[in-house]
C-alpha cells in the first residue's frame, strides 16, 4: 500500500511539474509575441510621426513578416515554432529579402526596427533550442566517430536551429553594415 501511495504522490508531483514547465513556456512565448507587437507598433509610429509611407514596400514587407511571427507564436507549439522560424529564416527567399532590405532601405529608423526584429527572433530561437543544438552536436559527433558524415536523411529528419541562428546574426549584421555605409 505504501508503494502505491508513493507512486501516486510521485506521479502527481511529476504532473504538477509538467504543468509548471508548460505554463512557463507559454509565458516565454507570450513575452516574445509582445516583443514582436512592440516592433510592429514602432513601425506604425514611424508611419504616423516620422513620415514613413504606409504603402511603401519596406513597411508592407516588414509588417507582413512581423504578422507572420506574431501569428506563429499564437498558434504553434514551442518545438514547431522553432522549426518554422528556422525554415523561414534560412530560406533562399528570406536571403533575397534581406539583400533587398540592405540595399534599398534608406531610413535608419526602419533599419533599426529590422535589426531588432532579427535579434528578437534570434533570441527566441536561441532561448528555446539550446538543448536541442547541444544534442545535435553530441549525436553528430558520435555518428562521425563511427561514420564519416551523418546521412542526408538524418540531417533532414532533425532540423538544426543553429543554421537559423547564424542566418539571423548575418541578417542583423547586414542591416548594421548597410546602415554604416
PyMOL CGO cylinders between C-alpha atoms (Angstrom):
from pymol import cmd
from pymol.cgo import CYLINDER

trace = [
    CYLINDER, 0.00, 0.00, 0.00, 2.85, 2.32, 0.86, 0.3, 1, 1, 1, 1, 1, 1,
    CYLINDER, 2.85, 2.32, 0.86, 4.40, 1.74, -2.58, 0.3, 1, 1, 1, 1, 1, 1,
    CYLINDER, 4.40, 1.74, -2.58, 1.14, 2.55, -4.35, 0.3, 1, 1, 1, 1, 1, 1,
    CYLINDER, 1.14, 2.55, -4.35, 0.81, 5.80, -2.39, 0.3, 1, 1, 1, 1, 1, 1,
    CYLINDER, 0.81, 5.80, -2.39, 4.42, 6.69, -3.20, 0.3, 1, 1, 1, 1, 1, 1,
    CYLINDER, 4.42, 6.69, -3.20, 3.77, 6.09, -6.91, 0.3, 1, 1, 1, 1, 1, 1,
    CYLINDER, 3.77, 6.09, -6.91, 0.59, 8.14, -6.73, 0.3, 1, 1, 1, 1, 1, 1,
    CYLINDER, 0.59, 8.14, -6.73, 2.32, 11.05, -4.97, 0.3, 1, 1, 1, 1, 1, 1,
    CYLINDER, 2.32, 11.05, -4.97, 5.31, 10.84, -7.33, 0.3, 1, 1, 1, 1, 1, 1,
    CYLINDER, 5.31, 10.84, -7.33, 3.03, 10.80, -10.38, 0.3, 1, 1, 1, 1, 1, 1,
    CYLINDER, 3.03, 10.80, -10.38, 1.07, 13.76, -9.03, 0.3, 1, 1, 1, 1, 1, 1,
    CYLINDER, 1.07, 13.76, -9.03, 4.29, 15.73, -8.40, 0.3, 1, 1, 1, 1, 1, 1,
    CYLINDER, 4.29, 15.73, -8.40, 5.52, 14.96, -11.94, 0.3, 1, 1, 1, 1, 1, 1,
    CYLINDER, 5.52, 14.96, -11.94, 2.18, 16.14, -13.32, 0.3, 1, 1, 1, 1, 1, 1,
    CYLINDER, 2.18, 16.14, -13.32, 2.38, 19.39, -11.33, 0.3, 1, 1, 1, 1, 1, 1,
    CYLINDER, 2.38, 19.39, -11.33, 5.97, 19.90, -12.51, 0.3, 1, 1, 1, 1, 1, 1,
    CYLINDER, 5.97, 19.90, -12.51, 4.87, 19.31, -16.10, 0.3, 1, 1, 1, 1, 1, 1,
    CYLINDER, 4.87, 19.31, -16.10, 2.10, 21.91, -15.73, 0.3, 1, 1, 1, 1, 1, 1,
    CYLINDER, 2.10, 21.91, -15.73, 4.56, 24.44, -14.29, 0.3, 1, 1, 1, 1, 1, 1,
    CYLINDER, 4.56, 24.44, -14.29, 7.02, 23.93, -17.14, 0.3, 1, 1, 1, 1, 1, 1,
    CYLINDER, 7.02, 23.93, -17.14, 4.20, 24.21, -19.70, 0.3, 1, 1, 1, 1, 1, 1,
    CYLINDER, 4.20, 24.21, -19.70, 2.93, 27.47, -18.18, 0.3, 1, 1, 1, 1, 1, 1,
    CYLINDER, 2.93, 27.47, -18.18, 6.46, 28.88, -18.02, 0.3, 1, 1, 1, 1, 1, 1,
    CYLINDER, 6.46, 28.88, -18.02, 7.00, 28.10, -21.71, 0.3, 1, 1, 1, 1, 1, 1,
    CYLINDER, 7.00, 28.10, -21.71, 3.69, 29.80, -22.56, 0.3, 1, 1, 1, 1, 1, 1,
    CYLINDER, 3.69, 29.80, -22.56, 4.83, 32.88, -20.64, 0.3, 1, 1, 1, 1, 1, 1,
    CYLINDER, 4.83, 32.88, -20.64, 8.12, 32.96, -22.52, 0.3, 1, 1, 1, 1, 1, 1,
    CYLINDER, 8.12, 32.96, -22.52, 6.35, 32.66, -25.88, 0.3, 1, 1, 1, 1, 1, 1,
    CYLINDER, 6.35, 32.66, -25.88, 3.93, 35.43, -24.83, 0.3, 1, 1, 1, 1, 1, 1,
    CYLINDER, 3.93, 35.43, -24.83, 6.90, 37.62, -23.90, 0.3, 1, 1, 1, 1, 1, 1,
    CYLINDER, 6.90, 37.62, -23.90, 8.35, 37.22, -27.38, 0.3, 1, 1, 1, 1, 1, 1,
    CYLINDER, 8.35, 37.22, -27.38, 4.95, 37.72, -29.01, 0.3, 1, 1, 1, 1, 1, 1,
    CYLINDER, 4.95, 37.72, -29.01, 4.66, 41.07, -27.25, 0.3, 1, 1, 1, 1, 1, 1,
    CYLINDER, 4.66, 41.07, -27.25, 8.18, 41.98, -28.35, 0.3, 1, 1, 1, 1, 1, 1,
    CYLINDER, 8.18, 41.98, -28.35, 7.00, 41.42, -31.95, 0.3, 1, 1, 1, 1, 1, 1,
    CYLINDER, 7.00, 41.42, -31.95, 3.91, 43.53, -31.21, 0.3, 1, 1, 1, 1, 1, 1,
    CYLINDER, 3.91, 43.53, -31.21, 6.18, 46.30, -29.91, 0.3, 1, 1, 1, 1, 1, 1,
    CYLINDER, 6.18, 46.30, -29.91, 8.24, 46.21, -33.10, 0.3, 1, 1, 1, 1, 1, 1,
    CYLINDER, 8.24, 46.21, -33.10, 5.08, 46.44, -35.20, 0.3, 1, 1, 1, 1, 1, 1,
    CYLINDER, 5.08, 46.44, -35.20, 3.92, 49.36, -33.06, 0.3, 1, 1, 1, 1, 1, 1,
    CYLINDER, 3.92, 49.36, -33.06, 7.28, 51.11, -33.55, 0.3, 1, 1, 1, 1, 1, 1,
    CYLINDER, 7.28, 51.11, -33.55, 6.83, 50.71, -37.28, 0.3, 1, 1, 1, 1, 1, 1,
    CYLINDER, 6.83, 50.71, -37.28, 3.30, 52.13, -37.07, 0.3, 1, 1, 1, 1, 1, 1,
    CYLINDER, 3.30, 52.13, -37.07, 4.62, 55.10, -35.10, 0.3, 1, 1, 1, 1, 1, 1,
    CYLINDER, 4.62, 55.10, -35.10, 7.12, 55.73, -37.89, 0.3, 1, 1, 1, 1, 1, 1,
    CYLINDER, 7.12, 55.73, -37.89, 4.17, 55.96, -40.27, 0.3, 1, 1, 1, 1, 1, 1,
    CYLINDER, 4.17, 55.96, -40.27, 2.23, 58.31, -38.00, 0.3, 1, 1, 1, 1, 1, 1,
    CYLINDER, 2.23, 58.31, -38.00, 5.00, 60.59, -36.77, 0.3, 1, 1, 1, 1, 1, 1,
    CYLINDER, 5.00, 60.59, -36.77, 8.08, 60.18, -38.96, 0.3, 1, 1, 1, 1, 1, 1,
    CYLINDER, 8.08, 60.18, -38.96, 6.63, 60.18, -42.47, 0.3, 1, 1, 1, 1, 1, 1,
    CYLINDER, 6.63, 60.18, -42.47, 7.13, 56.55, -43.45, 0.3, 1, 1, 1, 1, 1, 1,
    CYLINDER, 7.13, 56.55, -43.45, 4.71, 55.85, -46.28, 0.3, 1, 1, 1, 1, 1, 1,
    CYLINDER, 4.71, 55.85, -46.28, 2.15, 53.22, -45.34, 0.3, 1, 1, 1, 1, 1, 1,
    CYLINDER, 2.15, 53.22, -45.34, 2.09, 51.94, -48.90, 0.3, 1, 1, 1, 1, 1, 1,
    CYLINDER, 2.09, 51.94, -48.90, 5.90, 51.66, -49.16, 0.3, 1, 1, 1, 1, 1, 1,
    CYLINDER, 5.90, 51.66, -49.16, 7.31, 48.20, -49.84, 0.3, 1, 1, 1, 1, 1, 1,
    CYLINDER, 7.31, 48.20, -49.84, 9.55, 48.24, -46.77, 0.3, 1, 1, 1, 1, 1, 1,
    CYLINDER, 9.55, 48.24, -46.77, 6.57, 48.95, -44.50, 0.3, 1, 1, 1, 1, 1, 1,
    CYLINDER, 6.57, 48.95, -44.50, 4.41, 46.30, -46.15, 0.3, 1, 1, 1, 1, 1, 1,
    CYLINDER, 4.41, 46.30, -46.15, 7.12, 43.62, -46.13, 0.3, 1, 1, 1, 1, 1, 1,
    CYLINDER, 7.12, 43.62, -46.13, 8.17, 44.30, -42.56, 0.3, 1, 1, 1, 1, 1, 1,
    CYLINDER, 8.17, 44.30, -42.56, 4.59, 44.27, -41.26, 0.3, 1, 1, 1, 1, 1, 1,
    CYLINDER, 4.59, 44.27, -41.26, 3.95, 41.07, -43.20, 0.3, 1, 1, 1, 1, 1, 1,
    CYLINDER, 3.95, 41.07, -43.20, 6.97, 39.38, -41.57, 0.3, 1, 1, 1, 1, 1, 1,
    CYLINDER, 6.97, 39.38, -41.57, 6.02, 40.67, -38.11, 0.3, 1, 1, 1, 1, 1, 1,
    CYLINDER, 6.02, 40.67, -38.11, 2.43, 39.50, -38.51, 0.3, 1, 1, 1, 1, 1, 1,
    CYLINDER, 2.43, 39.50, -38.51, 3.66, 36.06, -39.57, 0.3, 1, 1, 1, 1, 1, 1,
    CYLINDER, 3.66, 36.06, -39.57, 5.82, 35.83, -36.45, 0.3, 1, 1, 1, 1, 1, 1,
    CYLINDER, 5.82, 35.83, -36.45, 3.00, 37.07, -34.18, 0.3, 1, 1, 1, 1, 1, 1,
    CYLINDER, 3.00, 37.07, -34.18, 0.54, 34.62, -35.71, 0.3, 1, 1, 1, 1, 1, 1,
    CYLINDER, 0.54, 34.62, -35.71, 3.02, 31.77, -35.36, 0.3, 1, 1, 1, 1, 1, 1,
    CYLINDER, 3.02, 31.77, -35.36, 3.62, 32.49, -31.68, 0.3, 1, 1, 1, 1, 1, 1,
    CYLINDER, 3.62, 32.49, -31.68, -0.14, 32.38, -31.09, 0.3, 1, 1, 1, 1, 1, 1,
    CYLINDER, -0.14, 32.38, -31.09, -0.85, 29.13, -32.94, 0.3, 1, 1, 1, 1, 1, 1,
    CYLINDER, -0.85, 29.13, -32.94, 2.19, 26.85, -32.84, 0.3, 1, 1, 1, 1, 1, 1,
    CYLINDER, 2.19, 26.85, -32.84, 3.73, 24.71, -30.15, 0.3, 1, 1, 1, 1, 1, 1,
    CYLINDER, 3.73, 24.71, -30.15, 7.18, 25.57, -28.92, 0.3, 1, 1, 1, 1, 1, 1,
    CYLINDER, 7.18, 25.57, -28.92, 9.01, 22.90, -30.94, 0.3, 1, 1, 1, 1, 1, 1,
    CYLINDER, 9.01, 22.90, -30.94, 7.01, 23.61, -34.09, 0.3, 1, 1, 1, 1, 1, 1,
    CYLINDER, 7.01, 23.61, -34.09, 7.66, 27.34, -33.64, 0.3, 1, 1, 1, 1, 1, 1,
    CYLINDER, 7.66, 27.34, -33.64, 11.42, 26.77, -33.61, 0.3, 1, 1, 1, 1, 1, 1,
    CYLINDER, 11.42, 26.77, -33.61, 11.16, 24.60, -36.72, 0.3, 1, 1, 1, 1, 1, 1,
    CYLINDER, 11.16, 24.60, -36.72, 9.00, 27.10, -38.64, 0.3, 1, 1, 1, 1, 1, 1,
    CYLINDER, 9.00, 27.10, -38.64, 11.17, 30.09, -37.74, 0.3, 1, 1, 1, 1, 1, 1,
    CYLINDER, 11.17, 30.09, -37.74, 14.33, 28.15, -38.60, 0.3, 1, 1, 1, 1, 1, 1,
    CYLINDER, 14.33, 28.15, -38.60, 12.94, 27.21, -42.00, 0.3, 1, 1, 1, 1, 1, 1,
    CYLINDER, 12.94, 27.21, -42.00, 11.69, 30.75, -42.60, 0.3, 1, 1, 1, 1, 1, 1,
    CYLINDER, 11.69, 30.75, -42.60, 14.97, 32.48, -41.81, 0.3, 1, 1, 1, 1, 1, 1,
    CYLINDER, 14.97, 32.48, -41.81, 17.17, 30.04, -43.71, 0.3, 1, 1, 1, 1, 1, 1,
    CYLINDER, 17.17, 30.04, -43.71, 15.08, 30.03, -46.88, 0.3, 1, 1, 1, 1, 1, 1,
    CYLINDER, 15.08, 30.03, -46.88, 16.50, 31.47, -50.12, 0.3, 1, 1, 1, 1, 1, 1,
    CYLINDER, 16.50, 31.47, -50.12, 13.52, 33.83, -50.28, 0.3, 1, 1, 1, 1, 1, 1,
    CYLINDER, 13.52, 33.83, -50.28, 14.45, 35.30, -46.91, 0.3, 1, 1, 1, 1, 1, 1,
    CYLINDER, 14.45, 35.30, -46.91, 18.04, 35.76, -48.07, 0.3, 1, 1, 1, 1, 1, 1,
    CYLINDER, 18.04, 35.76, -48.07, 16.77, 37.71, -51.09, 0.3, 1, 1, 1, 1, 1, 1,
    CYLINDER, 16.77, 37.71, -51.09, 14.57, 39.87, -48.84, 0.3, 1, 1, 1, 1, 1, 1,
    CYLINDER, 14.57, 39.87, -48.84, 17.46, 40.70, -46.53, 0.3, 1, 1, 1, 1, 1, 1,
    CYLINDER, 17.46, 40.70, -46.53, 19.65, 41.55, -49.52, 0.3, 1, 1, 1, 1, 1, 1,
    CYLINDER, 19.65, 41.55, -49.52, 16.89, 43.81, -50.82, 0.3, 1, 1, 1, 1, 1, 1,
    CYLINDER, 16.89, 43.81, -50.82, 16.44, 45.43, -47.41, 0.3, 1, 1, 1, 1, 1, 1,
    CYLINDER, 16.44, 45.43, -47.41, 20.15, 46.07, -47.00, 0.3, 1, 1, 1, 1, 1, 1,
    CYLINDER, 20.15, 46.07, -47.00, 20.37, 47.68, -50.45, 0.3, 1, 1, 1, 1, 1, 1,
    CYLINDER, 20.37, 47.68, -50.45, 17.14, 49.67, -50.63, 0.3, 1, 1, 1, 1, 1, 1,
    CYLINDER, 17.14, 49.67, -50.63, 16.09, 50.73, -47.13, 0.3, 1, 1, 1, 1, 1, 1,
    CYLINDER, 16.09, 50.73, -47.13, 17.43, 54.23, -46.70, 0.3, 1, 1, 1, 1, 1, 1,
    CYLINDER, 17.43, 54.23, -46.70, 15.73, 55.10, -43.44, 0.3, 1, 1, 1, 1, 1, 1,
    CYLINDER, 15.73, 55.10, -43.44, 17.81, 54.50, -40.34, 0.3, 1, 1, 1, 1, 1, 1,
    CYLINDER, 17.81, 54.50, -40.34, 14.75, 54.06, -38.13, 0.3, 1, 1, 1, 1, 1, 1,
    CYLINDER, 14.75, 54.06, -38.13, 13.36, 51.28, -40.35, 0.3, 1, 1, 1, 1, 1, 1,
    CYLINDER, 13.36, 51.28, -40.35, 16.75, 49.55, -40.31, 0.3, 1, 1, 1, 1, 1, 1,
    CYLINDER, 16.75, 49.55, -40.31, 16.73, 49.69, -36.51, 0.3, 1, 1, 1, 1, 1, 1,
    CYLINDER, 16.73, 49.69, -36.51, 13.30, 48.04, -36.43, 0.3, 1, 1, 1, 1, 1, 1,
    CYLINDER, 13.30, 48.04, -36.43, 14.53, 45.35, -38.83, 0.3, 1, 1, 1, 1, 1, 1,
    CYLINDER, 14.53, 45.35, -38.83, 17.68, 44.76, -36.79, 0.3, 1, 1, 1, 1, 1, 1,
    CYLINDER, 17.68, 44.76, -36.79, 15.62, 44.46, -33.60, 0.3, 1, 1, 1, 1, 1, 1,
    CYLINDER, 15.62, 44.46, -33.60, 13.25, 42.09, -35.42, 0.3, 1, 1, 1, 1, 1, 1,
    CYLINDER, 13.25, 42.09, -35.42, 16.12, 39.80, -36.43, 0.3, 1, 1, 1, 1, 1, 1,
    CYLINDER, 16.12, 39.80, -36.43, 17.64, 39.90, -32.95, 0.3, 1, 1, 1, 1, 1, 1,
    CYLINDER, 17.64, 39.90, -32.95, 14.28, 39.20, -31.26, 0.3, 1, 1, 1, 1, 1, 1,
    CYLINDER, 14.28, 39.20, -31.26, 13.78, 36.15, -33.46, 0.3, 1, 1, 1, 1, 1, 1,
    CYLINDER, 13.78, 36.15, -33.46, 17.39, 35.12, -32.79, 0.3, 1, 1, 1, 1, 1, 1,
    CYLINDER, 17.39, 35.12, -32.79, 16.78, 35.37, -29.03, 0.3, 1, 1, 1, 1, 1, 1,
    CYLINDER, 16.78, 35.37, -29.03, 13.59, 33.33, -29.29, 0.3, 1, 1, 1, 1, 1, 1,
    CYLINDER, 13.59, 33.33, -29.29, 15.21, 30.52, -31.24, 0.3, 1, 1, 1, 1, 1, 1,
    CYLINDER, 15.21, 30.52, -31.24, 18.37, 30.51, -29.11, 0.3, 1, 1, 1, 1, 1, 1,
    CYLINDER, 18.37, 30.51, -29.11, 16.47, 30.53, -25.84, 0.3, 1, 1, 1, 1, 1, 1,
    CYLINDER, 16.47, 30.53, -25.84, 14.28, 27.62, -26.83, 0.3, 1, 1, 1, 1, 1, 1,
    CYLINDER, 14.28, 27.62, -26.83, 16.72, 25.43, -28.72, 0.3, 1, 1, 1, 1, 1, 1,
    CYLINDER, 16.72, 25.43, -28.72, 19.94, 25.37, -26.67, 0.3, 1, 1, 1, 1, 1, 1,
    CYLINDER, 19.94, 25.37, -26.67, 19.36, 21.79, -25.51, 0.3, 1, 1, 1, 1, 1, 1,
    CYLINDER, 19.36, 21.79, -25.51, 18.34, 20.72, -29.00, 0.3, 1, 1, 1, 1, 1, 1,
    CYLINDER, 18.34, 20.72, -29.00, 21.51, 22.17, -30.52, 0.3, 1, 1, 1, 1, 1, 1,
    CYLINDER, 21.51, 22.17, -30.52, 23.66, 20.55, -27.82, 0.3, 1, 1, 1, 1, 1, 1,
    CYLINDER, 23.66, 20.55, -27.82, 22.03, 17.16, -28.50, 0.3, 1, 1, 1, 1, 1, 1,
    CYLINDER, 22.03, 17.16, -28.50, 22.53, 17.56, -32.25, 0.3, 1, 1, 1, 1, 1, 1,
    CYLINDER, 22.53, 17.56, -32.25, 26.20, 18.41, -31.77, 0.3, 1, 1, 1, 1, 1, 1,
    CYLINDER, 26.20, 18.41, -31.77, 26.70, 15.47, -29.42, 0.3, 1, 1, 1, 1, 1, 1,
    CYLINDER, 26.70, 15.47, -29.42, 24.91, 12.99, -31.70, 0.3, 1, 1, 1, 1, 1, 1,
    CYLINDER, 24.91, 12.99, -31.70, 26.62, 14.22, -34.86, 0.3, 1, 1, 1, 1, 1, 1,
    CYLINDER, 26.62, 14.22, -34.86, 29.98, 13.86, -33.09, 0.3, 1, 1, 1, 1, 1, 1,
    CYLINDER, 29.98, 13.86, -33.09, 29.08, 10.32, -32.03, 0.3, 1, 1, 1, 1, 1, 1,
    CYLINDER, 29.08, 10.32, -32.03, 27.94, 9.47, -35.56, 0.3, 1, 1, 1, 1, 1, 1,
    CYLINDER, 27.94, 9.47, -35.56, 31.16, 10.85, -37.01, 0.3, 1, 1, 1, 1, 1, 1,
    CYLINDER, 31.16, 10.85, -37.01, 33.11, 8.51, -34.76, 0.3, 1, 1, 1, 1, 1, 1,
    CYLINDER, 33.11, 8.51, -34.76, 31.50, 5.54, -36.49, 0.3, 1, 1, 1, 1, 1, 1,
    CYLINDER, 31.50, 5.54, -36.49, 30.81, 7.00, -39.93, 0.3, 1, 1, 1, 1, 1, 1,
    CYLINDER, 30.81, 7.00, -39.93, 32.31, 9.78, -41.97, 0.3, 1, 1, 1, 1, 1, 1,
    CYLINDER, 32.31, 9.78, -41.97, 29.33, 12.12, -42.07, 0.3, 1, 1, 1, 1, 1, 1,
    CYLINDER, 29.33, 12.12, -42.07, 25.69, 11.93, -40.89, 0.3, 1, 1, 1, 1, 1, 1,
    CYLINDER, 25.69, 11.93, -40.89, 23.42, 10.81, -43.71, 0.3, 1, 1, 1, 1, 1, 1,
    CYLINDER, 23.42, 10.81, -43.71, 21.26, 13.25, -45.64, 0.3, 1, 1, 1, 1, 1, 1,
    CYLINDER, 21.26, 13.25, -45.64, 18.16, 11.50, -44.30, 0.3, 1, 1, 1, 1, 1, 1,
    CYLINDER, 18.16, 11.50, -44.30, 19.30, 12.11, -40.74, 0.3, 1, 1, 1, 1, 1, 1,
    CYLINDER, 19.30, 12.11, -40.74, 20.09, 15.76, -41.46, 0.3, 1, 1, 1, 1, 1, 1,
    CYLINDER, 20.09, 15.76, -41.46, 16.62, 16.23, -42.95, 0.3, 1, 1, 1, 1, 1, 1,
    CYLINDER, 16.62, 16.23, -42.95, 14.91, 14.36, -40.08, 0.3, 1, 1, 1, 1, 1, 1,
    CYLINDER, 14.91, 14.36, -40.08, 16.45, 16.55, -37.37, 0.3, 1, 1, 1, 1, 1, 1,
    CYLINDER, 16.45, 16.55, -37.37, 16.29, 20.27, -38.14, 0.3, 1, 1, 1, 1, 1, 1,
    CYLINDER, 16.29, 20.27, -38.14, 19.23, 22.20, -36.77, 0.3, 1, 1, 1, 1, 1, 1,
    CYLINDER, 19.23, 22.20, -36.77, 18.28, 25.63, -35.39, 0.3, 1, 1, 1, 1, 1, 1,
    CYLINDER, 18.28, 25.63, -35.39, 21.95, 26.65, -35.33, 0.3, 1, 1, 1, 1, 1, 1,
    CYLINDER, 21.95, 26.65, -35.33, 21.74, 27.41, -39.07, 0.3, 1, 1, 1, 1, 1, 1,
    CYLINDER, 21.74, 27.41, -39.07, 18.84, 29.79, -38.42, 0.3, 1, 1, 1, 1, 1, 1,
    CYLINDER, 18.84, 29.79, -38.42, 20.74, 31.47, -35.58, 0.3, 1, 1, 1, 1, 1, 1,
    CYLINDER, 20.74, 31.47, -35.58, 23.71, 32.04, -37.87, 0.3, 1, 1, 1, 1, 1, 1,
    CYLINDER, 23.71, 32.04, -37.87, 21.41, 33.36, -40.63, 0.3, 1, 1, 1, 1, 1, 1,
    CYLINDER, 21.41, 33.36, -40.63, 19.67, 35.75, -38.25, 0.3, 1, 1, 1, 1, 1, 1,
    CYLINDER, 19.67, 35.75, -38.25, 23.00, 37.02, -36.96, 0.3, 1, 1, 1, 1, 1, 1,
    CYLINDER, 23.00, 37.02, -36.96, 24.19, 37.64, -40.53, 0.3, 1, 1, 1, 1, 1, 1,
    CYLINDER, 24.19, 37.64, -40.53, 20.87, 39.38, -41.37, 0.3, 1, 1, 1, 1, 1, 1,
    CYLINDER, 20.87, 39.38, -41.37, 21.33, 41.66, -38.39, 0.3, 1, 1, 1, 1, 1, 1,
    CYLINDER, 21.33, 41.66, -38.39, 24.93, 42.35, -39.39, 0.3, 1, 1, 1, 1, 1, 1,
    CYLINDER, 24.93, 42.35, -39.39, 23.81, 43.12, -42.96, 0.3, 1, 1, 1, 1, 1, 1,
    CYLINDER, 23.81, 43.12, -42.96, 21.41, 45.75, -41.60, 0.3, 1, 1, 1, 1, 1, 1,
    CYLINDER, 21.41, 45.75, -41.60, 24.18, 47.27, -39.47, 0.3, 1, 1, 1, 1, 1, 1,
    CYLINDER, 24.18, 47.27, -39.47, 26.64, 47.33, -42.36, 0.3, 1, 1, 1, 1, 1, 1,
    CYLINDER, 26.64, 47.33, -42.36, 24.08, 48.84, -44.69, 0.3, 1, 1, 1, 1, 1, 1,
    CYLINDER, 24.08, 48.84, -44.69, 23.37, 51.45, -42.03, 0.3, 1, 1, 1, 1, 1, 1,
    CYLINDER, 23.37, 51.45, -42.03, 27.08, 52.28, -41.70, 0.3, 1, 1, 1, 1, 1, 1,
    CYLINDER, 27.08, 52.28, -41.70, 27.56, 52.86, -45.43, 0.3, 1, 1, 1, 1, 1, 1,
]
cmd.load_cgo(trace, "trace")
